[in-house]
Amino acid sequence: MAEKFHERFDLSVDADAARRRFVNRVDNLIFEQFLHNNVNSTEWLTAISYVASRLGDRFAGNYLELLAGSGDFLRHLEAVEAFFDWYGTKFIEDLQSKFDVTVRQVLGMSETDLGVRWEGGRFRRTGVLLLDDRLVNDPLRWLRAKSLKTVYVPFEKALSHLLRAEKEPSLLSDVVTDAYEALEAMAQVTTGRESDLSANRELFVKTVKASEEYKVLLQEYISYANAFRHAAEQRRSKPAIALREAESFVYMTGTFIRLAVS
């Protein structure tokens, strides 16, 4: 891509301004232009109703105008994902592919890193690129290819909560519990036993041919996650953690899943 205007004129664009501009581009180029050109007029309200329902909002004919007026960055990300999925419900793969290209183009117009990337019809929080590729993207691709829905659905939920947690810190504990659920399901698939992760720990490590030391690592992982998972039944508050700690737990989960993938 040619050097951008703000780069040529050495103009500073902070993250908040870049997000506002991205939201406007989504409104202009996706909600207004792409969708109006690529959604049959008889299905227009059906599509918007689907998106409103996905976001948990009450449907109205001017829903997209209301969403645009909110200027909410995360809600726009969620709406874009919902529209992508709506095309999937209609089995319109060619338009879903064009939609994917359009989202990438809009994201590419951003003046600075927005902290997200678009992949597989989902926005992902950007972390360390190498870790993202090896511990998030690779496992997700493998899990989807194997149709291991019980594993990749909670793993994707963990990633979604991680993305939203910057503005909603209360979701950080959900990142941990969702990631843990994904690994527990992976252990069940790998061992063939419908047991919780604690009971499957040793057999899982043996099945994936990891060293004995990994039993200790996995036990610490389980103990950490259980402090979040069982807090309510033990009538205590969930631990308060930082965003980077939740992110590291996702990477750790990806490490264990990669053992099974390999």
Protein Blocks (a to p, Z undefined) as FASTA:
>chain_A
ZZdfklmnopacdfklmmmmmmmmmmmmmmmmmmmmmgcfklmmmmmmmmmmmnopacdf
klmmmmmmnopaklmmmmmmmmmmmmmmnopaklmmmmmmmmmmmmmmpmbdehiaceeh
iacddddfklmmmmmmmmmmmmmmnopaklmmmmmmmmmmmmmmmmmmmlmmmmmmmmmm
mmmmmmmmmnopacdfklmmmmmmmmnopafklmmmmmmmmmmmmmmmmmmmnopacddd
dfklmmmmmmmmmmmmmmmmZZ
